[in-house]
Amino acid sequence: EVRLVESGGGVVQPGGSLRLSCAASGFAFSTYRLSWVRQAPGKGLEWVAVIDGDGRRANYADSVKGRFTISRDNAKNVLYLGMNSLNPEDTGVYFCANDLGNRGQGTQVTVSS
């Protein structure tokens, strides 16, 4: 059974930072690209970032480029998203996803003063 479990969300002030984690199991972790997607209140899913299986290449949505960093630890089967300079537009539920079509339950990020 494929499992993706996100954690690390919370409430942070504008300009603050958070690091999200996604613990994965049930598939060949290092073989697959992994992504972060988010859903703002009342809106659809928005792709945030993707990283290759070996962690060497990553791409980002323009809205987060330069502020967010996606990374992975293939020894621990964990995906990360470092988020800096957060603003209220980053508020939403953040999900990790693999190329098999699996997605976790999400973790809430709220940026508010």
C-alpha positions in Angstrom: 0.0 0.0 0.0 1.3 3.4 -1.0 1.4 5.9 1.8 2.4 9.6 1.7 2.1 11.4 5.0 2.8 15.2 5.1 3.7 17.1 8.3 5.2 20.4 9.3 2.4 22.8 8.5 1.3 25.5 10.9 0.6 29.1 11.4 3.3 31.6 10.5 3.6 35.3 10.2 4.3 36.9 6.8 8.0 36.7 6.1 8.4 33.6 8.1 9.6 30.1 7.3 8.4 26.5 7.5 9.8 23.2 6.4 7.3 20.5 5.3 8.1 16.8 5.3 6.5 13.9 3.5 7.2 10.4 4.7 6.6 7.8 1.9 6.3 4.1 1.8 4.9 1.3 -0.4 6.7 2.1 -3.6 10.3 2.4 -4.9 10.9 5.9 -3.6 14.1 6.8 -5.3 12.7 5.7 -8.7 10.0 8.3 -9.0 9.8 12.0 -9.3 8.0 13.7 -6.4 6.0 16.9 -6.3 4.4 19.3 -4.0 1.0 20.7 -4.9 -1.2 23.1 -2.8 -4.8 24.1 -2.6 -5.7 27.6 -1.4 -9.1 28.1 0.2 -11.8 28.0 -2.4 -9.4 27.3 -5.3 -8.1 24.3 -7.3 -4.9 22.5 -7.0 -1.7 24.4 -7.9 1.5 22.7 -8.7 4.4 24.0 -6.6 7.6 22.1 -7.3 9.0 18.8 -8.6 12.2 16.9 -8.0 13.8 14.1 -9.9 14.3 10.6 -8.4 18.0 11.2 -7.7 17.4 14.7 -6.4 19.7 16.4 -8.9 17.1 18.4 -10.7 14.1 20.4 -9.5 11.6 22.8 -11.0 9.4 25.4 -9.4 6.3 27.4 -10.1 7.1 31.0 -10.8 5.0 32.0 -7.7 7.5 30.2 -5.3 10.8 30.3 -7.3 13.6 31.7 -5.2 11.6 31.3 -1.9 10.9 27.5 -1.8 13.3 24.6 -2.0 12.3 21.0 -2.7 14.6 18.2 -1.6 14.6 14.5 -0.8 16.4 12.0 1.3 16.3 8.7 -0.6 17.9 6.8 2.4 15.0 7.8 4.6 12.2 7.9 2.0 11.3 11.5 2.9 10.5 14.5 0.7 10.9 18.1 2.0 9.8 21.5 1.1 11.6 24.4 2.6 9.6 27.6 2.5 11.0 31.1 3.2 9.6 34.6 2.9 6.1 33.3 3.2 3.2 35.6 2.3 -0.6 35.2 2.8 -0.9 34.0 -0.8 1.0 30.9 0.3 -1.8 29.8 2.6 -3.4 26.5 1.8 -3.2 22.7 2.2 0.1 21.3 0.9 0.2 17.8 -0.6 3.0 15.6 -1.7 2.4 13.4 -4.7 4.3 10.8 -6.8 4.2 10.0 -10.5 1.9 7.0 -9.8 -1.0 9.3 -9.0 -0.8 9.0 -5.3 -1.2 12.0 -3.0 -1.1 12.4 0.8 -3.8 13.8 3.0 -2.1 17.2 3.2 -0.8 19.6 5.8 -2.3 23.1 6.4 -0.1 26.1 6.1 -1.5 29.4 7.2 0.4 32.7 6.7 -1.2 35.4 8.7 -0.3 38.3 11.0 
